[in-house]
Amino acid sequence: MARMTMIQALNSAMDIMLDRDPDVVILGEDVGYFGGVFRATEGLQRKYGEHRVIDAPIAEGGIIGAAIGMGVNGLRPISEIQFADYIYPGFDQIVSELAKLRYRTGGEFFAPVTIRTPCGGGIRGGQTHSQSPEGVFTHVCGLKIIMPSNPYDAKGLLISAIEDDDPVLFFEPKRIYNGPFDGDPDKPAMPWSQHPKGEVPEGYYSLPIGLAEVVREGEDLTVLCYGTMVHVCEAAAKLAEVEAEIVDIRTMIPLDVDTIRQSVEKTGRCVIVHEATRFSGFGAELSATVQEECFYSLEAPIERVTGWDTPYPHAFEWDYFPGQKRVAAAMVKVMEAG
C-alpha cells in the first residue's frame, strides 16, 4: 500500500490502464505537456507520447465528439473536461450521441468513453468553476455516473470505468483532491496521509460500479451522500452527537437501492446531503426512492441539505456550501421528529 492523494490515485489509475491496454488514450485541454490544470495527468504524455495523451483545443464538443469516434473504432478514450462547469458545450454529444449509441444500433456499435471532470466548490472558484451538474446527467439513459469520496475508491472506480463498455461520467470533487474536508472553512483539510482511505494499492485493482458503501455504522439515522459531502457528514454526525449511519452512494447510476433500503429500514430516519442545487437535484430521486422502498419503516420525514437554488455565489460560498452545522441541524431535526 502507498499513501496517495486523490489526484495521485487518479494518475495511477490512468498510468496503469495506459500501460495495460494500448487502446487506452487520453485527450483534453492541457492534459499532455502541462499535466492537467490539477496535475491529474502529470507525466503521462512524457511516458506514453503525444499520440496517446493528446492536448486538445478549447472545444468541449470536439473533445467529446472525437472521443465517440475513437470509441466506435476500437479505442478506449478518457476525455477530460477541465471543469464540470464547461461540460455543457459537449452536452449534445453526450446526450444525443454517446448515451444513445448502443441502443439505437441494437448493440452493433458501442463507445467505451470515460469522461473525467472536476466538480464542486470550496476552492473559491466562483460561479463558473464550482458547479455540481451530476444530477443533470442522471436523467439520461445510457450513461453511468460516478463520484468518489476518497483516493482508494477513485482509483478502483476509474479503472472500472475505463474497462466498461458503456460511457461513464466520472465526477471528481476537487475540494478533496488533496485531503478530506469537514465543511469548516476555517479548518484546513486533513491530508490523505492521515486518513485510512488514503492507503491505495500501487498496482492494478478495480471496484464494482453500482455498489454503495456504508462508511460509518449507526443506529439513529441514515445519511445518504457522496463526494465531498461524505466527509462533511462524518463531521456533522460528531457535532450533532448522533449515531448516524453514513452511506457513500459512490455510483449514482446504477444506484445501489439494496444498500439504501437496508440502512433506512434499520434506522427509520433519513437525511440526504449533496452540494448541488436542491430543486430537481439528485437528492430528490434519492428521497423518492427511500419513500417508495422504505415508507413503512420511516419514523420521520426525510430531510435534504443541499446548495441553494441560485448560481454559485462567490461572496457567500460558505453559506451555499452545505457545511457540518447545516447538516448537523438536519440530523437533530430528524431525530426530534416523529
N, C-alpha and C positions, 0 to 999 in steps of 0.2 A: 504494500500500500504506500501511496505517496500523498502528501498534503497538497491539495490544489485549490485554487480559486475556481469559480465557475468559468471564467474566461479560459484558464489553463485546461480545465476539463473539456470544454468545447473544442479547443485547439487540438487536444489529444485525440478526441473522437474523430475529427476530420483527418488528422495525420494518419491514424490507423486505417481509416477507410480508403484514403488515397493510396496507401501502401498495399492494402489487401486486394483492391479492385481497380484495375486500370481504366474501368469505365466511369469511375467517380471523377467529377470535375467540380470546380468552384468558380462562380462568377458573381461579380457585384462591383459596386463603386469602391475603389481604394482597397480591395481585398488582397491585392498582389504585392506590389512594391512597398506600399505603406503598411500592410498587415492588418487593415481594417481600422476604423475610427476608434474602436475599443480594443484593438490588437488581438481579436479572436482568431485571425488567420495569419498571425505573425510568423514569418519564417517558412511558410508553406510554399510560396512561389519560388523561393531560392532552392528549396529541396526538390520540388516536382516540376518546375518550369512554367513558362508563360502560357503554354497550351493547355495546362491542367488547372492552373489558378489564374483566372482571367480578369484583368481590370476592365470593367465595363464603363461606358459613358453614363452620365446622369440621365437615365431614361428607364424608369422602373418598368414601364410597359414593355420596353425592349428586352430588359433583363429576364422578365418572366416569359415573354414570348419566345426568346431564344432558348430558355431552359425547356420549354414544352417541346420545341423542335428537337433538342438534344435527346430528351427522354423518349420520344416516339421512335427515334433512330438508334436506341440501344444504350445510350449513356445514362448515368445517374447523377444529374446535376444538383448541386447545392447552391441555391441562389441566396445572396444576402441583400436584404433591403436595409439600408443603413440605419434608419429609424422607422419604427412601425407607423409613425405619422405620415411617412412618404409612400406607404403601400398602395394608396388609392389610385395613383396613375396606372397601376398594374391590376386594378380591381376587375376590369372586364376580362382580361386574360385569365385571371384566376377563376372567376365565377362562370364565365360563359364557355371557356375552352378547357382549362386544366381539370376542373372538377367534373365536367360532363363527358370527358373523352372516352373513358372506358364504357360508360353506359350507352352513349349514342352510337358506338361502333359495335355493340353487342359483345364486348370483350376482345375484339380483334386488335385494338390498339390500347396502350396504356402509357402513362408518362410518370415514371417514378421520380418526381421532383420534390425536393425538400426546400422550403423557403424559410430561412432563418431571419429573425428580425428582433432587435432590442425594443422593448416596450416599457411603458410605465414612467412614473415621475419619481420625485425625491432627489433629483440631481440639479434642481434649479434650471431646468432646461426650457421653461416657458411653454407657451401654448402649443408650439409645433414640434416639440421634442419630448413630450411627456404623455402622449395619449396611450390608451389601452384598448385597441379596437378588436380584441379577440372575439367578443360577443357577436360582432357583425358577421364573422365568418362561420360561426357555429350554426347559422341558419342555412348554410349552403351544403346541399347533399353532395357527397363525393369527396369531401375533404376530411382529413384527420387534424385535430387541433391539440397541441401540447404546450404546457407552460410549466417548466420545472421550478423547484424552490431551492435547490442545492446542487453542488458540483457532482455528487455521485449520480443523482438522477439525471442531471443534464447530459453527462457523457453517455450513460447507458441508453437513455431515450433517444438521443441524437443518432447514435449508431443504429438503433432500431428504425428510426425514421428514414435514414439513408438506405437501409436494406429493404424497406417496404415498397411494394409495387404501386401503391396508391399515393397521391400527393399529400404531403404533410406540411402544415404551417406550424413552425416551431418558434413560439414567442419566448423571448429571453428577458426576464425582469432586470433591467440594467442597474437598478438601485442596489442589487445584491450580487453584482458581478464579482466584487472583491470581498464581500463579507455579509453575513446576515444582519438584519436591521429590525429593531423592535418598535419603530414608529415614533420615537422621541427625536425631534430634530436637533436637540442639543446634546445628544448622546452619540458618540462615534460608533460606527459599525464594528461589530466583533469580527476579527479576522477569521477566515475559514480554518486557519491552523488551530483554532481553539474550539472548533465545532466538530461533532462526530461525523457529520456528512461532508466534512472537508477531506476525509480519507477516501481516496479514489484509486482503484487498481490502475497500474500504468499500462497494462495490456488491454486486449480486446475483451469486452463483455457487453451484453445487451440487456435491456429491461423490457418486459412486455408492454406494448401500447394498449391502453384501455383498462388499466388497474389503478385504483386509488390506493393511498397508504394512510393508515392510522399512525400519525406521528406522535400522538400523545393520548394515552388511555385516560378515560374518565367516566364517571357515572352520572354527573349532574346534567350535562347538556352536550349536544353535538355542535361543533363548528365546522362548516364547510368552507374551504378557502383554497387558494392556490397562489403560486409565485411568492412575491414579497410578503403578501398577507399571512402566509403561514407563520412567519417569524413575529409579525405584529400580534397575531392571535395567541401565540405562546406567551408573549409578554403580557397581553391583556388578561389571560387566564390567571396569571400570578397576581396581577393588580386587583382583579375582582375577587380573588380568593375563592374560586370555584374549581371543581373537578371537571374541567372541560375535556371532552374527547375531540381532538382536532384531526380532521380528515383532510389530507392534502389530495385534492382532486387529480392533480398532475395532467391527466388527459381529459379534456372537455368533450371531445368527440373521438372515439366512442366513450360514452360515460359509464362509469362503474356504478350502476344502480344498486347492485347487491351490497357493496360495502356501505353505501349511504343508508340503505334500508336497515341493515343490521345495527348500525350505530344509533340511528334515531329510534328504532324500536327498543333499544336498550335504555336510552336516556330519557326519551319522551319530550325533549325540548331541542330546538334547533336555531342557531344563528348562522347567517350566511354573510360572508365578507368578500368583497372584491374592490379593486381600485377604480375600475371603470365606472362610468355614469350609471345611475340607478335604473332609469326608465328603459325597459327592454334590454337591460343588461343580462349577463349570463345567470346572475343570481335569481332572476325571475323564473328561468327554466328550472333551476335547482329547487326553488320554492314550490313550483308546481309539481315537480317530481316527488318531493317529500310529502306534499299534501295527498297526492294520488296513491302513493305507496304506503304511507305510514299514518293515515288520518286517524285511525282508532288508537294509535299509540301516543299521539300528541297530547300533551298536558297544558300547552300554552301556545299562543300564536307564534308563528315563525317571524324572526326579526332579520332585517337586512341592514348591513352597514356598508356604504359604498361611497364613491365620489359624488360630487354634485352634478346636477343636470345643467351644466354650463361648460363652455370651453375651459380648458385647463388654465386656472388663474396663476400667473407668475407671482403676483404680490401676496396671494393668500394660499400659497402652495400647502402649507402645513395645516390649514383648516380644511382644504379639499381632501388631502391625503388621509385615508382612514387610519388614524393613529390608535395607539393602545388605549387611550382614555375613552374614545368613542366606542371602541369595540367592547371594552370592559363595562361601559354603561349599558350596552345592549345585553350583555350577559346577565347583569344584575336584573334588568327589566324582565327578561325571560324567566329567571328564577323566582321572581316575586309574583309573576302572573300565574293564573290557573290554580 
